[in-house]
Amino acid sequence: MKKKMAQIFMAILFAGTCTVYAEDYKNFQEAKNAGYKALRAKKYDDAVIAYNKALEKAVKPQDKFYALYNIGICLERQKKYDEAMKEFDKIVALENATADQKSIAHYRVGCIKSGKRKYDDAIKRFEQAVSDDKISDSNKANAYYQLGRCLIAGKKYDAGLEKLNKVLDLKAHDYTKNRARTSIATTLINQKKYDQAIKAYQDIVSSRKVNINHKAGAMNGIANVYCAQKKYDEAIAQYAKILEMRKCANGYKSQAITMTGRCYLAKKNYEKARECFEKTKEYKSKYWDRIADRYLKECK
């Protein structure tokens, strides 16, 4: 009889626990959805309130991560950087946080530090973001990319290039890899290692899933290298390919036509140069319009 009563008591206790769990999870979902809607609407204060409510009702470890991460994002977008970093650090301190969740938190703090040009502090965080073998390649790739950029900003070019090249060895999204290739190419240009820079840009152009605008940017990069080498005919031919592209943004085309004019200016073909600078306005880029107007004054 006592055994049966104990079984009944445990069943009632279990049912009550499940009911509380279900109620908390329902409240979490409601607060989570409210936070998401407020975040999408850029009502960051409302989003923070909602996500804090979600955090109070969080049952699963991933729910706590989700709430803390989004509170941090809202604060970051309000430029409340110190408060945002505290929220991200709460993720690092979570007892059941996964390696990827901790990596993401370190990455966000690193980005804030980098934005403040506190590169040494940022480097430490990005190193933490790649420190665990269990971290996914996609998260490692993002961290290595930012780590490389910070090292280059600190004039540690070889170390920065090494980290950027690590991105290319990982199973990461093509977008992330192409960002790394762009930074590699830019660094190599500054070091006057032009052939290596062209190779980095060509890898972007030939990559399987390259965005059309990233492709146009890389092609502009190749042409700019030719300009730096005073290979003006090769540069003009490369810029012409961009102008023939149908779906790329006008900003890339305005750059291409303006730089084509600059090549003709260097070749002292002032008539062709003038045609290019005047055509820049067709692509409606205020930035390149100003540059074209400046070069127009040099046309005799």
Secondary structure, DSSP 8 states (H G I E B T S, - for coil): -HHHHHHHHHHHHHHHHHHHHHHHHHHHHHHHHHHHHHHHTT-HHHHHHHHHHHHHH--SHHHHHHHHHHHHHHHHHTT-HHHHHHHHHHHHH-TT--HHHHHHHHHHHHHHHHHTT-HHHHHHHHHHTT--TTS-HHHHHHHHHHHHHHHHHTT-HHHHHHHHHHHHHSS--HHHHHHHHHHHHHHHHHTT-HHHHHHHHHHHHH-TT--HHHHHHHHHHHHHHHHHTT-HHHHHHHHHHHHT-SSS-HHHHHHHHHHHHHHHHHTT-HHHHHHHHHHGGGG--HHHHHHHHHHHTT--
